[in-house]
Amino acid sequence: MKITQVRLGRISTPLRVPFKTALRTVNSVEDVIVELHTDTGAVGYGEAPPTGVITGDTTGAIIGAIQDHIAPAILGHDIDEFEDLTAAVQKALVHNTSAKAAVDMALWDLLGQKYNAPVYRMLGGARKNIVTDITISVNDPEEMVRDALNAIDRGYDCLKVKVGIDPELDVARLAAVREAVGSEVCIRIDANQGWTPKEAVRILNQMQDKGLDIEFVEQPVPAADLEGMQYVTRHADVPVLADESVFSPQDALTIMQMGAADLVNIKLMKCGGITNALRIAAAAEVYGVECMIGCMLEAKISVNAAVELACAKKIITRIDLDGPVLCSEDPILGGAVFDEKNITVSDAPGLGIQGFVPGKVQYLG
């Protein structure tokens, strides 16, 4: 099974409601699609979102990285050269983790298809079903309450609430949401690097003193400030999850060695795909650090790849894969079934992706 063509396209999918964080506001998913065609007729699928404020990857950069650097490194090679292929993707150029992730997952898709096995079973096969949280965007407290209650009505029992824009208002936002949803609903918060270390400790402890019962806080301080995150981990009454600080297995290992966070978030778009995500998971198993698996604003191909990993590894204990249910439509055929909070992995070979709804992909060239 030799790779004969790397084909790129773009998809655009409106969101149900605007997605707002401390870093950006987004109204639609605008992703780059990757197809790896082979001499057997098999096609491996990948996807990458442009998330410039987090990964630095823009649409043009993703396309250029794949066309000019990654594709030449893998074309003509057999999928059985798998370790060399995945290494070639990572070595093709520096950074550009989303482009690497898209091609890496497409390679895993082809490997599973060649050997007639779903990726999650090849990687460990721990479970078939997982349950995701859903994100509540940062807005006025009243709007956040409405969004939270809507999520509860749809069956969600775990909310990831965005904060980090106005520290004092953040407490009011969380208090309003907690009062509205009651004590049985899990609430985790994501500050998206919005606070200073001392500010984070003060706000988090204030939230807990008010009985808001926060499960954990995601990335409370700037990504590069590992000492600051370590300070928050040691002094706050809320566990800390490292997210934007984790772009590689090396980053994850440093955080675990420092005790800079209680948990680590794995995102394929930040670490460069399934191959490096497996390395982070392995380090986490050694250090006994539980992981969450998350996503950017992505459609189903790349989130589906994350589902495969989540269903393979027990060290991944928290799931934040709500990208497809935030979209107003699903342009992807096949793959995992997203039934609101309940996600069931596909048993089809590879990633189980079968293609696209007609007219939903704009191919390049």
C-alpha positions in Angstrom: 0.0 0.0 0.0 2.0 3.0 -1.3 1.1 6.6 -0.9 0.5 8.0 -4.4 -1.2 11.4 -3.8 -1.7 13.9 -1.0 -5.0 15.8 -1.7 -6.1 18.8 0.2 -9.5 20.5 0.6 -11.4 22.9 2.9 -14.6 22.6 4.8 -16.8 25.2 6.4 -19.4 24.4 9.1 -21.3 27.0 11.0 -21.4 26.7 14.8 -24.7 26.5 16.7 -23.7 29.6 18.7 -20.6 31.8 18.6 -17.6 30.3 20.5 -16.1 32.8 22.9 -13.0 32.5 25.0 -10.5 34.8 26.6 -8.5 34.6 23.4 -11.0 34.7 20.5 -14.5 34.6 19.1 -15.4 32.1 16.3 -18.6 31.6 14.3 -17.8 28.6 12.2 -15.4 25.7 11.8 -13.0 26.3 8.9 -10.7 23.3 8.5 -8.2 21.9 6.1 -8.9 18.3 4.9 -6.2 15.9 4.0 -6.6 12.7 1.9 -3.7 10.3 1.5 -4.5 8.2 -1.6 -2.8 4.9 -2.2 -2.1 2.4 -5.1 -4.7 0.0 -3.5 -7.5 2.6 -3.7 -7.5 3.0 0.1 -7.8 6.6 1.3 -6.6 7.9 4.7 -8.3 11.0 6.1 -7.0 13.8 8.3 -8.1 17.3 9.3 -6.5 20.5 10.8 -8.1 23.7 12.1 -6.4 27.0 11.8 -6.0 28.2 15.4 -3.5 31.0 15.1 -3.8 32.4 18.6 -3.0 29.0 20.2 -0.9 26.9 17.7 0.2 29.7 15.3 -1.3 27.6 12.5 -3.2 29.5 9.8 -5.0 28.0 6.9 -2.3 29.1 4.5 0.4 27.8 6.8 -1.2 24.4 7.1 -1.7 24.1 3.3 1.9 25.2 2.6 3.4 23.0 5.3 1.7 19.9 3.8 2.2 20.7 0.2 5.8 21.9 0.3 7.3 19.9 3.2 5.3 17.0 4.5 3.9 15.5 1.2 7.3 15.2 -0.5 8.6 13.3 2.6 5.9 10.6 2.4 4.9 10.3 -1.3 5.9 7.0 -2.8 6.5 5.2 0.5 4.7 2.1 1.7 2.5 2.3 4.7 4.5 -0.6 6.2 7.4 1.8 6.6 5.1 3.2 9.4 7.7 4.4 12.0 9.8 6.0 9.3 6.7 7.7 7.8 5.5 9.1 11.2 9.0 10.3 11.9 9.3 11.9 8.5 6.1 13.9 9.2 7.6 15.3 12.4 11.0 16.0 10.9 9.7 17.6 7.7 9.7 21.1 9.3 9.6 22.7 12.8 6.4 23.7 14.5 3.3 23.4 12.3 1.8 20.9 14.7 -1.7 21.0 13.2 -0.5 20.1 9.7 1.6 17.3 11.1 -1.4 16.0 13.1 -3.6 15.9 10.1 -1.2 13.8 8.1 -0.2 11.7 11.1 -3.8 10.6 11.7 -4.3 9.9 8.0 -1.3 7.5 8.2 -2.9 5.7 11.2 -6.1 5.5 9.2 -4.3 3.8 6.4 -2.5 1.4 8.7 -5.8 0.3 10.3 -7.3 -0.2 6.9 -4.4 -2.3 5.7 -4.7 -4.6 8.6 -8.5 -4.4 8.9 -8.5 -3.1 12.5 -9.9 0.0 14.1 -7.2 2.3 15.4 -8.5 2.3 19.0 -8.0 -1.5 19.1 -4.5 -1.3 17.6 -3.6 1.1 20.4 -5.1 -0.7 23.4 -8.8 -1.1 23.0 -9.7 0.0 26.6 -13.4 0.8 25.8 -15.9 1.6 23.1 -17.9 4.4 24.8 -16.9 7.7 26.3 -18.7 10.7 27.7 -17.7 14.3 26.9 -18.3 17.6 28.6 -19.7 20.6 26.6 -18.2 24.1 26.5 -20.0 27.2 27.8 -18.6 30.3 26.1 -17.7 33.3 28.1 -20.5 35.9 28.0 -22.6 37.9 30.4 -23.7 35.7 33.4 -27.3 35.7 32.2 -26.4 34.3 28.8 -24.0 31.8 30.3 -26.8 30.5 32.5 -29.1 30.1 29.5 -26.4 28.2 27.6 -25.7 26.0 30.7 -29.4 25.2 31.2 -29.8 24.4 27.5 -26.8 22.0 27.8 -28.5 20.3 30.8 -31.7 19.9 28.8 -29.7 18.2 26.1 -28.4 15.6 28.6 -25.0 17.0 29.6 -23.9 16.6 33.2 -20.4 18.1 32.9 -19.8 21.7 31.8 -16.5 23.3 30.8 -17.1 27.0 31.5 -14.8 29.6 29.8 -13.5 32.3 32.0 -10.4 34.6 32.2 -11.6 37.9 30.7 -12.6 39.8 33.8 -11.4 38.2 37.1 -14.1 39.6 39.3 -16.8 39.0 36.8 -15.5 35.4 36.4 -16.6 34.6 40.0 -20.1 36.1 39.3 -20.3 34.1 36.1 -19.5 30.8 37.9 -21.8 31.6 40.9 -24.7 32.2 38.5 -24.1 29.0 36.6 -23.6 26.9 39.7 -26.8 28.3 41.2 -28.8 27.6 38.0 -27.6 24.0 37.4 -27.5 22.8 41.0 -24.9 20.8 42.9 -25.0 17.5 40.9 -23.6 18.9 37.7 -19.8 18.8 37.2 -18.2 22.2 36.4 -14.7 22.6 35.2 -13.3 25.9 34.0 -10.9 27.1 31.4 -9.1 30.4 31.8 -7.2 30.1 28.5 -4.0 31.8 30.1 -6.1 34.7 31.3 -4.7 35.2 34.9 -1.5 35.9 36.7 -0.4 33.2 39.2 -1.4 35.2 42.3 -4.6 36.3 40.7 -5.4 32.7 39.8 -4.9 31.5 43.4 -7.0 34.3 44.8 -9.9 33.8 42.3 -9.9 30.0 42.5 -9.8 30.0 46.3 -12.6 32.5 46.3 -14.7 30.3 44.1 -14.2 27.3 46.3 -15.0 29.4 49.4 -18.3 30.3 47.8 -19.0 26.6 47.4 -18.8 26.6 43.6 -17.2 23.1 43.6 -14.9 23.5 40.6 -13.5 20.1 39.4 -10.3 21.7 37.9 -9.1 24.8 36.2 -7.5 24.5 32.7 -4.4 26.7 31.9 -4.9 29.5 34.5 -1.7 31.3 33.5 0.3 32.0 30.3 1.6 28.9 28.6 5.3 29.7 29.1 5.0 30.4 32.8 5.6 26.9 34.2 6.9 28.3 37.5 3.7 30.3 37.7 1.5 27.3 37.0 3.5 25.3 39.6 2.7 28.1 42.1 -1.0 27.9 41.3 -0.9 24.0 41.6 0.7 24.3 45.0 -1.4 27.1 46.5 -4.9 26.9 44.9 -7.8 24.8 46.2 -8.6 23.7 42.7 -6.6 21.1 40.7 -4.7 22.5 37.7 -4.8 21.1 34.1 -2.0 22.0 31.8 -3.2 22.7 28.2 -1.5 25.4 26.1 1.7 24.6 28.0 1.7 21.2 26.4 2.9 21.1 22.8 5.1 18.0 22.9 5.9 14.9 24.9 8.9 16.9 26.2 6.7 19.7 27.5 4.4 17.1 29.2 7.4 15.4 30.8 8.8 18.7 32.1 5.4 19.6 33.6 5.1 16.2 35.3 8.7 16.3 36.6 8.1 19.9 38.0 4.7 19.1 39.5 3.6 22.1 37.6 0.1 20.7 37.1 -2.2 18.0 38.5 -3.4 16.8 35.1 -2.3 17.1 31.4 -4.4 17.9 28.4 -3.6 16.0 25.2 -4.6 17.8 22.0 -3.6 16.2 18.7 -3.4 19.7 17.1 -0.8 20.8 19.6 1.3 17.8 19.9 1.4 16.8 16.2 -0.9 13.9 16.0 -1.7 10.4 17.4 2.0 9.3 17.4 3.2 12.0 19.8 -0.1 11.8 21.8 0.8 8.2 22.6 4.2 9.3 23.9 2.5 11.8 26.2 0.1 9.1 27.4 3.0 6.8 28.1 4.8 9.4 30.2 1.6 10.1 32.1 1.3 6.4 32.9 4.8 6.3 34.3 4.2 9.4 36.4 0.7 8.5 37.4 -0.7 11.8 36.0 -4.2 11.4 34.6 -5.0 13.0 31.2 -7.8 14.8 29.5 -8.2 14.6 25.8 -9.4 17.8 24.1 -9.9 19.4 20.8 -9.9 22.8 19.1 -12.9 23.9 17.1 -12.8 20.9 14.7 -15.1 18.9 12.6 -15.5 15.1 13.0 -12.4 13.7 11.3 -9.8 15.0 13.7 -12.1 14.7 16.8 -12.8 11.2 15.7 -9.0 10.5 15.7 -9.0 11.8 19.3 -11.9 9.5 20.2 -9.9 6.5 18.9 -7.0 7.5 21.3 -9.4 8.1 24.2 -11.0 4.7 23.7 -7.6 3.1 23.6 -6.0 4.4 26.8 -7.3 4.3 30.4 -4.9 7.0 31.5 -7.2 9.4 29.6 -9.9 9.9 32.3 -11.5 13.2 31.2 -13.1 13.9 27.8 -13.5 17.3 26.2 -14.4 16.3 22.6 -17.5 18.5 21.9 -16.3 20.0 18.6 -18.8 18.1 16.4 -21.8 18.8 18.7 -21.0 22.5 18.7 -21.4 22.5 14.9 -24.8 23.1 13.3 -24.2 20.2 10.8 -22.0 17.2 10.3 -20.3 17.2 6.8 -18.4 13.9 7.5 -19.6 10.4 6.7 -18.7 7.5 9.0 -16.5 7.6 12.1 -17.6 7.8 15.7 -21.2 8.4 16.6 -21.7 11.6 18.6 -25.0 11.4 20.4 -24.7 14.6 22.5 -22.5 13.7 25.5 -22.3 10.0 24.5 -19.6 9.1 22.0 -19.3 5.6 20.5 -16.2 4.7 18.6 -16.4 3.0 15.2 -15.4 -0.6 14.7 -14.7 0.0 11.0 -11.0 -0.4 10.0 -8.7 2.6 10.5 -10.6 5.7 11.6 -13.8 4.6 10.0 -14.2 7.7 7.9 -16.1 7.1 4.7 -16.0 10.5 3.0 -18.1 13.7 2.9 -21.6 14.9 2.3 -21.6 15.9 -1.4 -20.6 19.5 -2.0 -19.2 20.1 1.5 -15.5 19.9 0.6 -13.8 22.5 -1.6 -10.7 20.7 -3.0 -7.6 22.6 -3.8 -6.0 22.3 -7.2 
